[in-house]
């Protein structure tokens, strides 16, 4: 049995598609997901659909929980991304947009209900992108009203421009392709820049309205496809058992949804690690507890924490117990000596097959396959693991894989959503190429 283990997809469709292609090329019998299918990235619905199609099960990650219920201990940027994700998934924003595009309607605003915007004067309403054409003309396209106008620019531009963003009643922000930003403020300057305002008006598209369009067969079809997607999201569990010997959670064995297990916990978080390894227990066929290992996500760093009990210390305790005729010894009153070590995916490799030297027989571990959609170990490539079940007494074998994907595609999707009004932050696309 070969099991592909993915985690922390974070709505990065380009990355997940690349991982799926790679996993199929090396072969697997089933795939499981450790959670955070959504959050941060631009394509939550598409990633949910791929998980439903390819994964035997998925766990409840903290971003999944936040989108369904409430973002707890999220920073402002993550919280805004969660509310936008909720609007696209649970609140039907995605199918509203698909329906509007198919029927030629104005696309519903992507602003969350908590985002307020004042009514702007007709000459500068909306959000506009433009590109320079021959003869110094600029082509304006309105994402909110669908207007298009080609006319001469009336103020010089320093460089080729990437976007024009409304910033109040009498101000614009010009973002150039080289990353520079220029602010245009004041009624006179704004009016000069808005040459499109004098162009013939195009009748606005009708808005999507559920009362008007709710009986449309296309809307009913999209809704029928969407409801099982929402049911899937609300049904995912915070914990699963894999191969009857691995406890799988998104975050940590003792706190399955939110607690981080970092590499430096091996030196700075001994109590936290002891608490989590103590939580790793399953019942055997006779009902007796047995110590097992864990597979987790959440930190986006591929590798594993290994627990090693001091062999000399353990032998001394066994001898003391035998000498005492099975009664409790003074040694047993103290805690056993346990060491923790972090084993990581070495930089530059594309594959790491964990050996017995790395994962020593008899030792327990907490393994992290890394992140598909948002790696944070300074390697921008997607990460996942293939678990090959051992047979005839042979140990299980874990192989980590790093996969190149089209980062620019995901970055462009986030940029476009930002220009359309989605409350996503630039660092969500900037961090992808850095692996941060």
C-alpha positions in Angstrom: 0.0 0.0 0.0 1.4 3.4 -1.1 -0.3 6.4 0.5 0.2 10.0 -0.7 0.0 12.4 2.2 -0.6 16.1 1.5 -1.2 19.0 3.8 -1.7 22.8 3.9 -2.9 23.2 0.3 -4.2 26.7 1.2 -6.3 27.2 -2.0 -3.2 27.1 -4.2 -4.6 25.3 -7.2 -1.5 25.4 -9.4 0.5 23.8 -6.6 -2.0 21.1 -5.9 -2.4 20.2 -9.5 1.4 19.9 -9.8 1.5 17.6 -6.8 -1.3 15.4 -8.1 0.6 15.0 -11.4 3.8 14.1 -9.6 2.1 11.7 -7.2 0.5 9.9 -10.2 3.9 9.7 -11.9 5.5 7.9 -8.9 2.4 5.9 -8.2 0.1 5.7 -5.1 -2.9 3.7 -4.0 -4.7 6.3 -2.0 -4.3 9.9 -0.9 -5.1 11.6 2.4 -5.0 15.3 3.4 -4.0 16.7 6.8 -6.1 19.9 6.5 -6.0 23.5 5.6 -7.4 22.9 2.2 -8.4 26.6 2.1 -7.2 29.9 3.4 -4.8 32.5 2.0 -4.9 31.3 -1.6 -7.0 32.3 -4.6 -8.9 29.1 -5.5 -10.6 27.6 -2.5 -13.5 26.0 -4.3 -11.4 24.3 -7.0 -9.1 22.9 -4.3 -12.0 21.6 -2.2 -13.3 19.8 -5.3 -9.9 18.2 -6.0 -9.6 17.0 -2.4 -13.1 15.5 -2.6 -12.1 13.8 -5.8 -8.7 12.4 -4.9 -8.4 12.1 -1.1 -9.9 9.3 0.9 -10.3 11.7 3.8 -9.2 15.2 4.9 -8.7 16.7 8.4 -10.0 19.9 9.9 -7.2 22.5 9.7 -7.3 25.8 11.6 -8.1 27.8 8.4 -10.8 25.3 7.5 -12.3 25.8 11.0 -12.0 29.6 10.7 -13.8 29.7 7.4 -16.6 27.5 8.7 -16.9 28.9 12.2 -14.7 31.7 13.6 -11.0 32.8 13.0 -9.4 32.5 16.4 -6.0 34.1 17.1 -5.6 35.2 13.4 -3.8 38.3 12.4 -5.6 40.9 10.4 -4.4 39.8 7.0 -5.2 36.1 7.7 -8.6 37.1 9.1 -9.5 39.1 6.0 -8.5 36.2 3.8 -10.7 33.8 5.9 -13.7 36.1 5.5 -13.2 36.3 1.7 -12.7 32.5 1.6 -15.9 32.0 3.5 -17.8 34.3 1.1 -16.5 32.2 -1.8 -17.4 28.8 -0.3 -20.0 28.6 2.4 -21.7 31.9 1.4 -22.0 30.8 -2.3 -19.9 33.7 -3.7 -18.1 31.4 -6.2 -21.3 30.0 -7.8 -22.8 33.5 -7.9 -19.7 34.7 -9.9 -19.9 31.7 -12.2 -23.6 32.2 -12.8 -23.1 36.0 -13.4 -20.3 35.3 -15.9 -22.3 32.7 -17.8 -25.4 35.0 -18.0 -23.6 38.2 -18.8 -24.6 39.8 -15.5 -22.5 42.2 -13.4 -20.3 40.1 -11.1 -21.3 40.5 -7.5 -18.9 42.5 -5.4 -16.1 40.4 -3.7 -16.0 42.8 -0.7 -17.0 41.2 2.5 -20.0 42.5 4.4 -17.7 44.2 6.9 -16.0 46.2 4.1 -17.7 49.5 3.6 -17.1 51.8 0.6 -18.5 55.3 0.0 -20.3 56.2 -3.2 -17.8 57.9 -5.5 -18.5 60.5 -8.1 -19.3 59.1 -11.6 -15.9 60.2 -13.0 -13.9 58.1 -10.7 -16.1 55.3 -9.5 -14.9 51.7 -9.6 -11.5 50.0 -9.9 -9.6 50.2 -13.2 -6.7 48.5 -14.9 -5.1 49.9 -18.0 -2.4 49.3 -20.5 -0.6 51.7 -22.8 -1.3 51.3 -26.5 0.3 52.8 -29.6 0.2 56.6 -29.9 0.2 57.1 -26.1 -3.4 55.9 -25.7 -4.5 54.1 -22.6 -7.1 51.4 -22.5 -9.3 51.4 -19.4 -11.3 48.4 -18.3 -13.7 48.6 -15.4 -14.0 45.5 -13.3 -17.1 46.8 -11.6 -19.2 48.2 -14.5 -17.7 46.4 -17.5 -16.9 49.7 -19.3 -14.1 50.0 -21.9 -12.6 53.2 -23.3 -9.6 54.0 -25.4 -8.4 57.5 -25.4 -5.3 59.7 -25.0 -3.6 60.1 -21.6 -3.5 63.7 -20.4 -0.7 63.4 -17.9 2.7 61.8 -18.6 3.4 58.4 -17.0 6.9 57.6 -15.7 6.9 54.0 -16.7 4.6 51.3 -18.2 1.7 51.0 -15.7 0.3 47.9 -14.2 -2.8 49.1 -12.4 -4.8 52.2 -11.5 -6.5 52.0 -8.1 -9.1 54.4 -6.8 -8.1 55.9 -3.4 -10.9 58.2 -2.2 -13.0 60.8 -4.0 -10.2 62.8 -5.7 -7.2 60.5 -5.7 -5.6 57.6 -7.5 -2.7 55.2 -6.9 -0.7 54.3 -10.0 1.2 51.0 -9.7 3.9 50.5 -12.3 5.2 47.2 -13.5 8.6 47.9 -11.9 7.0 48.0 -8.5 7.1 51.8 -8.1 3.9 53.5 -6.8 2.8 57.1 -7.6 -0.1 58.9 -5.9 -2.3 61.3 -7.9 -4.3 63.6 -5.6 -6.5 66.6 -6.1 -9.7 67.2 -8.1 -7.8 68.9 -11.0 -5.2 66.1 -11.4 -7.9 63.4 -11.0 -10.0 65.0 -13.7 -7.1 65.2 -16.1 -6.3 61.6 -15.6 -9.9 60.5 -16.0 -10.2 61.2 -19.8 -12.5 58.2 -20.1 -15.2 60.2 -18.2 -16.0 62.2 -21.3 -16.5 59.0 -23.4 -20.0 57.8 -24.4 -21.4 55.8 -21.5 -22.1 52.1 -21.8 -25.3 50.8 -20.2 -24.3 48.9 -17.0 -25.0 45.2 -16.9 -27.9 44.1 -14.8 -26.9 42.8 -11.4 -27.3 39.2 -10.2 -30.4 39.0 -8.0 -31.4 35.7 -6.3 -35.1 36.6 -6.4 -34.9 37.2 -10.2 -32.5 34.4 -11.1 -33.1 31.8 -8.4 -35.3 29.7 -10.7 -32.8 29.7 -13.6 -31.9 26.1 -14.4 -28.2 27.0 -14.5 -28.4 28.5 -11.0 -30.2 25.4 -9.7 -27.5 23.2 -11.4 -24.6 25.2 -9.8 -26.3 25.1 -6.4 -26.8 21.4 -6.6 -23.1 21.0 -7.3 -22.3 23.3 -4.4 -24.3 21.8 -1.6 -22.3 18.6 -1.4 -19.2 20.7 -1.3 -20.4 22.6 1.8 -21.6 19.3 3.4 -18.0 17.9 2.9 -16.5 21.0 4.6 -18.7 20.7 7.6 -18.1 16.9 7.9 -14.3 16.9 8.0 -12.8 15.6 11.3 -9.9 16.9 13.4 -8.4 13.4 13.8 -8.0 10.2 11.9 -6.1 6.9 12.3 -3.9 5.8 9.4 -2.9 2.1 9.0 -3.9 1.5 12.6 -0.6 2.8 13.8 -0.4 6.5 13.0 -2.5 9.2 14.7 -3.1 11.9 12.1 -4.1 15.5 13.1 -3.6 18.9 11.5 -1.6 20.5 14.3 -0.5 18.5 17.3 -1.7 15.2 18.9 -2.7 17.0 22.1 -4.3 20.0 20.4 -5.3 18.8 16.9 -6.4 22.1 15.3 -4.2 25.0 16.5 -0.9 24.0 18.2 2.3 24.4 16.3 5.2 21.9 16.6 8.3 23.7 15.5 11.7 22.3 14.7 13.3 24.3 17.5 10.9 22.7 20.0 13.5 19.9 20.3 15.7 22.3 22.3 13.2 24.9 23.6 9.9 23.0 24.0 10.7 19.8 25.8 7.5 19.9 28.0 5.3 20.5 24.9 6.9 17.6 23.1 6.6 15.3 26.1 2.9 16.2 26.4 2.3 15.4 22.7 4.2 12.1 22.7 2.3 11.1 25.8 -0.9 11.7 23.8 0.1 9.1 21.2 -1.6 5.9 22.3 -3.9 3.5 20.6 -5.6 0.3 21.8 -4.5 -3.1 20.5 -6.8 -6.0 19.8 -6.9 -7.0 23.5 -7.7 -3.4 24.5 -4.3 -2.6 25.9 -2.7 0.8 25.2 0.2 0.8 22.8 2.5 3.7 21.9 2.3 4.9 18.3 3.7 7.7 16.1 1.9 10.7 14.5 1.6 12.5 11.2 0.8 16.2 11.3 0.8 19.4 9.2 0.3 23.1 10.2 3.9 24.4 10.4 4.6 23.9 6.6 8.1 22.5 7.3 8.9 19.0 6.0 10.7 16.7 8.4 10.0 14.9 11.6 10.7 15.1 15.4 12.0 11.8 16.7 11.7 10.6 20.3 14.5 8.5 21.7 14.5 7.0 25.2 17.9 6.6 26.7 18.6 2.8 26.3 21.0 2.6 29.3 18.5 4.4 31.5 15.7 2.1 30.3 17.8 -1.0 31.1 18.6 0.3 34.6 15.0 0.8 35.3 14.0 -2.7 34.1 16.8 -4.3 36.2 15.7 -2.3 39.2 12.1 -3.4 38.8 13.1 -7.0 38.4 15.4 -6.8 41.5 12.5 -5.3 43.5 10.3 -8.3 42.5 8.0 -6.1 40.3 7.4 -3.5 43.0 7.9 0.2 42.3 11.5 1.3 42.5 13.0 4.6 43.4 14.2 4.9 39.8 10.6 4.6 38.5 9.6 7.6 40.5 11.6 9.8 38.3 10.9 10.4 34.6 12.8 8.5 32.0 15.5 10.3 30.1 14.1 11.2 26.7 15.9 13.0 23.9 14.2 14.7 20.9 15.8 15.4 17.5 14.6 17.2 14.4 15.4 15.6 11.0 14.7 17.8 8.0 14.6 17.7 4.2 18.0 18.9 3.1 18.1 22.0 0.8 18.4 21.3 -2.9 17.1 17.7 -2.9 14.0 16.7 -4.8 13.5 13.5 -3.0 14.4 12.2 0.5 13.8 8.5 1.3 14.1 8.3 5.1 16.5 5.6 6.1 16.7 3.5 9.2 19.7 5.6 10.2 17.4 8.7 10.2 14.3 7.0 11.6 15.8 4.5 14.0 13.8 1.3 14.7 11.9 1.4 18.0 11.8 5.2 18.2 8.6 7.1 17.8 8.2 10.2 15.7 5.9 13.1 14.7 6.2 13.6 11.0 5.3 16.6 8.9 5.0 16.2 5.1 5.4 20.0 4.6 3.0 22.2 2.6 1.6 21.8 -0.9 0.5 25.4 -1.3 2.6 27.6 1.0 6.0 26.1 1.9 7.8 28.0 4.7 11.2 26.4 4.9 12.7 28.9 2.4 12.2 26.4 -0.5 9.2 27.6 -2.7 8.6 24.1 -4.1 5.5 22.1 -3.0 6.2 19.3 -0.5 4.4 16.1 0.2 5.1 12.5 1.4 4.6 9.0 0.0 4.2 6.4 2.8 4.9 2.8 1.7 3.5 0.2 4.0 6.0 -2.4 5.1 5.1 -6.1 4.6 6.3 -9.3 6.2 7.6 -7.4 9.2 9.5 -4.8 7.2 9.2 -1.2 8.5 7.1 1.4 6.8 9.0 3.7 4.4 8.5 7.5 4.1 9.7 9.4 1.0 9.5 13.2 0.9 9.1 14.9 -2.5 9.6 18.5 -3.6 7.7 19.6 -6.7 8.1 22.7 -8.9 4.9 24.5 -9.8 3.8 27.6 -11.7 4.2 30.1 -8.9 3.6 33.1 -11.2 0.1 31.6 -12.1 -0.9 31.7 -8.4 0.6 35.1 -7.9 -1.3 36.5 -10.9 -4.5 35.1 -9.6 -4.1 36.8 -6.2 -3.1 40.1 -7.8 -6.2 40.0 -10.0 -8.4 39.3 -7.1 -6.9 42.2 -5.2 -7.6 44.5 -8.1 -11.2 43.2 -8.3 -11.7 44.2 -4.6 -10.8 41.0 -2.7 -9.4 41.9 0.8 -6.2 40.0 0.2 -2.8 41.3 1.0 0.2 41.6 -1.4 2.4 39.5 1.0 0.2 36.5 0.2 1.7 36.3 -3.3 5.1 37.8 -2.5 5.9 35.1 0.1 5.3 32.2 -2.4 8.5 32.7 -4.4 10.5 33.0 -1.2 9.1 29.9 0.5 8.3 31.9 3.7 
